[in-house]
C-alpha cells in the first residue's frame, strides 16, 4: 500500500445556486487542476466542505470524482468522522468505488485521548485495505498525534501517509527523520510551503494547490526537481503578499478562507460557486483589497 507523493490539492466542492452538488462544474474544475500540473486529487476534505455535507452526498461526490478522473491521477477521499463506525462505513464505500487512498482526520469535537484516537485508526485498518493518510490537524481536531505515536501506527501498517496540517515545517522534518521514506509526508497548510518542501515534504496537500495549482507546482518543482532554493525563494516571494492577506486577523473578521479560495478560482475562469451557508459570497470590499496580492501571485 502506497500513497503517491507530489502536489495534491484539497479540492473545493462545486455548489450550484441551489447549494446542491454541481457535477458539471466539478468536472471543469478537475480538468483545470490536472491541466495545471496537479499530481493527485483529494476530494471531500476540509477545503471540500465535508462538514457541510450529508454522508450520502459525500459518497455521491467521491464516486463521481473517481469515475470522472478514471485513473488519470490518484484520488484520495476525505472519509473522517467522529464515529469509528461511520468512518468505516464511508471509508468502505470509498474503497468500493475505487479511490487510491483515504484522508482521515482525527476524531474531533469530543477530543478523545490519543490512545483512543490511535485505536480508531487501528479499527479502520482492520476493516479496509485502502491506504490511509492520517490528517494530523490540531486546529480542526483540537489535538494531534505525536511523532512517536505516528511512527507506531506506521510500524503497525495502519497508516501510509500523514498530512501535517499544523503548519510548522518542523513537523515535516521530524516525521521524515523519524519514519524515513516508508511514510509519505504532505505539508498540509499554506503559510510556509516553501519551508515545508525545504524541510523534506513529499508533497503539498492543502487549499492553495486547489486555487493556485500552476504556481504551487512551480514552487514544488524548483525544490524537488531542480534542487534550486534560490529559484524557489523567488517563486515563493510572489505568494507572500497573498499569504499575509489571507491570514490577516482583521481580514478574517470579515472573510473566511473558503470564500477567498473560491473567489480566487472564479477569477481564474472556473466559477466554482460560493461555500454552503452559513458562509457565502466574498465581501466586495475584501474582493477589492485582495486584487493586488492576487495579481502578484498570478502574475
C-alpha positions as CSV (number, residue, x, y, z in Angstrom):
1,X,0.0,0.0,0.0
2,X,1.5,3.3,-1.1
3,X,0.5,7.0,-1.3
4,X,2.0,8.8,-4.2
5,X,3.9,12.0,-3.4
6,X,3.6,15.3,-5.1
7,X,1.1,18.2,-5.5
8,X,-2.3,17.2,-4.2
9,X,-5.0,19.9,-4.0
10,X,-7.6,19.7,-1.2
11,X,-10.3,20.1,-3.8
12,X,-13.0,22.7,-3.4
13,X,-16.6,21.4,-3.9
14,X,-18.7,23.0,-6.6
15,X,-22.2,24.0,-5.5
16,X,-24.9,25.4,-7.7
17,X,-27.1,28.3,-6.8
18,X,-29.4,25.8,-5.1
19,X,-26.5,24.7,-2.9
20,X,-26.6,21.3,-4.4
21,X,-23.6,19.5,-5.9
22,X,-22.8,20.7,-9.4
23,X,-21.2,17.8,-11.2
24,X,-20.6,19.6,-14.5
25,X,-18.7,22.5,-12.8
26,X,-16.8,19.9,-10.7
27,X,-15.6,18.3,-13.9
28,X,-14.4,21.6,-15.4
29,X,-12.6,22.3,-12.2
30,X,-10.9,18.9,-12.1
31,X,-9.8,19.3,-15.7
32,X,-8.4,22.8,-14.8
33,X,-6.5,21.4,-11.9
34,X,-5.0,18.5,-13.8
35,X,-4.1,20.7,-16.8
36,X,-2.2,23.0,-14.4
37,X,0.0,20.3,-13.1
38,X,-1.5,18.6,-10.0
39,X,-0.4,15.0,-9.4
40,X,-3.2,13.8,-7.3
41,X,-6.6,15.0,-6.0
42,X,-8.1,15.0,-2.6
43,X,-11.9,15.3,-2.5
44,X,-14.3,15.8,0.4
45,X,-11.8,17.1,2.8
46,X,-12.0,20.2,4.9
47,X,-11.5,22.5,2.0
48,X,-14.2,20.5,0.2
49,X,-16.6,21.4,3.0
50,X,-17.2,17.9,4.2
51,X,-18.6,19.1,7.4
52,X,-21.4,20.8,5.4
53,X,-22.3,17.6,3.6
54,X,-24.6,14.7,4.3
55,X,-22.8,11.4,4.3
56,X,-24.9,10.3,1.4
57,X,-23.6,13.4,-0.5
58,X,-20.0,12.6,0.3
59,X,-20.5,9.1,-1.1
60,X,-22.0,10.6,-4.3
61,X,-19.2,13.1,-4.7
62,X,-16.4,10.6,-4.1
63,X,-17.9,8.2,-6.6
64,X,-18.4,10.9,-9.2
65,X,-14.8,12.3,-8.9
66,X,-13.3,8.8,-9.1
67,X,-15.4,7.9,-12.1
68,X,-14.6,11.2,-13.9
69,X,-10.8,11.1,-13.2
70,X,-10.7,7.4,-14.4
71,X,-7.2,6.8,-13.1
72,X,-5.6,9.8,-14.7
73,X,-4.2,10.8,-11.3
74,X,-4.7,9.2,-7.8
75,X,-7.8,10.3,-5.9
76,X,-7.7,10.5,-2.1
77,X,-11.1,10.8,-0.4
78,X,-11.8,12.5,2.9
79,X,-13.7,9.9,5.0
80,X,-13.1,11.0,8.6
81,X,-16.0,11.3,11.0
82,X,-16.0,11.4,14.8
83,X,-17.6,8.0,15.0
84,X,-15.5,5.0,14.2
85,X,-18.5,3.1,12.8
86,X,-19.4,6.0,10.4
87,X,-15.8,6.4,9.3
88,X,-15.6,2.7,8.5
89,X,-18.8,2.9,6.5
90,X,-17.7,5.9,4.5
91,X,-14.2,4.5,4.0
92,X,-15.5,1.2,2.9
93,X,-17.7,2.9,0.3
94,X,-14.7,5.0,-0.9
95,X,-12.7,1.8,-1.3
96,X,-15.5,0.1,-3.1
97,X,-15.8,2.8,-5.7
98,X,-12.1,2.8,-6.4
99,X,-10.3,5.5,-4.5
100,X,-6.5,5.3,-4.3
101,X,-6.4,6.3,-0.7
102,X,-8.4,8.0,2.1
103,X,-7.7,11.0,4.2
104,X,-8.9,10.6,7.7
105,X,-8.9,13.4,10.3
106,X,-8.5,12.6,14.0
107,X,-11.9,12.2,15.7
108,X,-12.9,15.7,16.5
109,X,-15.3,17.7,18.7
110,X,-15.1,15.5,21.8
111,X,-11.3,15.4,21.6
112,X,-10.7,11.7,22.6
113,X,-7.4,10.9,24.3
114,X,-4.6,9.9,21.9
115,X,-4.8,6.2,22.6
116,X,-8.5,6.2,21.7
117,X,-7.7,8.0,18.5
118,X,-5.0,5.5,17.6
119,X,-7.4,2.7,18.3
120,X,-9.9,4.4,16.0
121,X,-7.3,4.2,13.1
122,X,-6.5,0.6,14.0
123,X,-10.2,-0.4,13.8
124,X,-10.4,1.3,10.4
125,X,-7.4,-0.6,9.1
126,X,-8.9,-3.9,10.2
127,X,-12.0,-3.1,8.2
128,X,-10.4,-1.8,4.9
129,X,-7.3,-2.4,2.8
130,X,-7.1,1.0,1.1
131,X,-4.0,3.2,2.0
132,X,-4.7,5.7,4.8
133,X,-3.4,9.3,5.1
134,X,-3.6,10.5,8.8
135,X,-4.9,14.0,8.8
136,X,-3.0,15.5,11.8
137,X,-4.8,18.8,12.2
138,X,-4.8,20.3,15.7
139,X,-6.7,23.4,14.5
140,X,-9.7,21.3,13.5
141,X,-9.5,18.3,15.8
142,X,-8.2,20.1,18.8
143,X,-5.1,17.8,19.3
144,X,-2.6,15.9,17.2
145,X,-0.7,12.6,17.4
146,X,3.0,13.0,18.3
147,X,5.8,11.7,16.0
148,X,6.4,8.6,18.2
149,X,2.6,7.8,18.0
150,X,2.6,8.3,14.3
151,X,5.6,6.0,14.0
152,X,3.9,3.4,16.0
153,X,0.9,3.4,13.5
154,X,3.4,3.3,10.6
155,X,5.3,0.4,12.0
156,X,2.0,-1.5,12.5
157,X,1.0,-0.9,8.9
158,X,-2.1,1.2,10.0
159,X,-1.2,4.4,8.1
160,X,0.9,5.1,5.0
161,X,1.0,8.9,4.9
162,X,0.4,12.0,7.0
163,X,-1.0,15.4,6.2
164,X,0.9,17.6,8.6
165,X,-1.6,20.4,8.9
166,X,-0.2,22.1,11.9
167,X,1.7,24.5,9.6
168,X,5.1,24.3,11.3
169,X,7.6,22.8,8.9
170,X,9.4,21.2,11.9
171,X,6.6,18.7,11.9
172,X,7.6,17.6,8.4
173,X,11.3,17.3,9.2
174,X,10.7,15.4,12.4
175,X,8.4,12.9,10.7
176,X,10.7,12.3,7.8
177,X,13.7,11.9,10.1
178,X,11.9,9.5,12.4
179,X,10.0,7.5,9.8
180,X,12.0,7.8,6.7
181,X,10.7,7.1,3.2
182,X,8.3,4.4,4.5
183,X,6.0,7.4,5.3
184,X,4.8,9.9,2.8
185,X,4.5,13.3,4.4
186,X,2.5,16.1,2.9
187,X,2.9,19.7,4.1
188,X,-0.7,20.4,5.0
189,X,-1.0,24.1,5.5
190,X,-0.5,27.2,3.3
191,X,1.6,29.8,5.0
192,X,5.0,28.0,4.9
193,X,5.0,25.7,2.0
194,X,8.4,26.8,0.8
195,X,9.9,25.9,4.2
196,X,7.8,22.7,4.3
197,X,9.3,21.5,1.0
198,X,12.8,22.6,2.1
199,X,12.3,20.5,5.3
200,X,11.7,17.4,3.2
201,X,7.9,17.2,2.4
202,X,7.0,14.7,-0.2
203,X,4.1,16.8,-1.4
204,X,1.7,19.6,-0.6
205,X,-1.9,18.8,0.3
206,X,-3.9,21.9,1.2
207,X,-6.1,24.7,0.0
208,X,-3.6,26.8,-2.0
209,X,-2.9,24.0,-4.5
210,X,-6.7,23.9,-5.0
211,X,-6.7,27.5,-6.0
212,X,-3.2,28.1,-7.5
213,X,-2.1,24.7,-8.9
214,X,0.2,26.1,-11.6
215,X,2.1,28.3,-9.1
216,X,2.3,25.6,-6.5
217,X,3.6,23.1,-8.9
218,X,6.3,25.6,-10.0
219,X,7.4,26.0,-6.3
220,X,7.5,22.3,-5.8
221,X,9.5,21.5,-8.9
222,X,12.0,24.3,-8.1
223,X,12.9,22.5,-4.9
224,X,12.1,18.8,-5.5
225,X,13.1,18.5,-9.2
226,X,15.7,21.3,-9.7
227,X,17.1,21.5,-6.1
228,X,17.3,25.2,-6.6
229,X,16.3,27.0,-3.4
230,X,17.1,30.5,-4.8
231,X,14.7,29.9,-7.7
232,X,12.1,28.5,-5.2
233,X,12.5,31.5,-3.0
234,X,11.8,33.9,-5.9
235,X,8.6,31.9,-6.7
236,X,7.6,31.9,-3.0
237,X,8.1,35.6,-2.7
238,X,5.1,36.0,-5.1
239,X,3.0,34.1,-2.6
240,X,3.9,36.1,0.4
241,X,1.7,39.2,-0.1
242,X,-1.3,36.9,-0.6
243,X,-0.4,34.7,2.4
244,X,-0.1,37.8,4.5
245,X,-3.6,39.0,3.3
246,X,-5.1,35.5,3.6
247,X,-4.0,35.1,7.2
248,X,-4.6,38.7,8.4
249,X,-6.7,38.6,11.5
250,X,-8.5,41.8,10.5
251,X,-9.4,40.3,7.1
252,X,-10.5,37.1,8.8
253,X,-13.1,39.0,10.8
254,X,-14.9,39.8,7.5
255,X,-14.0,36.9,5.2
256,X,-13.4,33.2,5.5
257,X,-10.6,31.4,3.8
258,X,-13.0,29.2,1.9
259,X,-14.7,32.3,0.5
260,X,-11.3,33.7,-0.6
261,X,-10.2,30.5,-2.2
262,X,-13.4,30.0,-4.1
263,X,-13.3,33.6,-5.4
264,X,-9.6,33.2,-6.4
265,X,-10.6,30.2,-8.6
266,X,-13.6,32.1,-10.1
267,X,-11.3,35.0,-11.0
268,X,-9.2,32.5,-13.0
269,X,-12.1,31.4,-15.1
270,X,-13.7,28.5,-13.3
271,X,-16.8,29.7,-11.4
272,X,-16.8,27.2,-8.6
273,X,-19.6,28.9,-6.7
274,X,-19.6,30.0,-3.1
275,X,-19.4,28.0,0.1
276,X,-22.5,26.5,1.6
277,X,-24.2,28.5,4.3
278,X,-23.5,29.7,6.9
279,X,-20.7,31.1,4.7
280,X,-21.4,32.7,1.4
281,X,-20.0,35.2,-1.2
282,X,-16.8,37.0,-0.5
283,X,-17.4,40.5,0.8
284,X,-17.0,43.0,-2.1
285,X,-14.7,45.3,-0.1
286,X,-12.4,42.3,0.6
287,X,-12.5,41.3,-3.0
288,X,-11.2,44.7,-3.9
289,X,-8.4,44.5,-1.3
290,X,-7.5,41.0,-2.4
291,X,-7.0,42.0,-6.1
292,X,-3.4,43.4,-5.7
293,X,-1.9,40.5,-3.8
294,X,-3.8,38.1,-6.1
295,X,-2.3,39.8,-9.2
296,X,1.2,39.4,-7.7
297,X,0.7,35.7,-7.2
298,X,-0.9,35.0,-10.5
299,X,1.4,37.3,-12.5
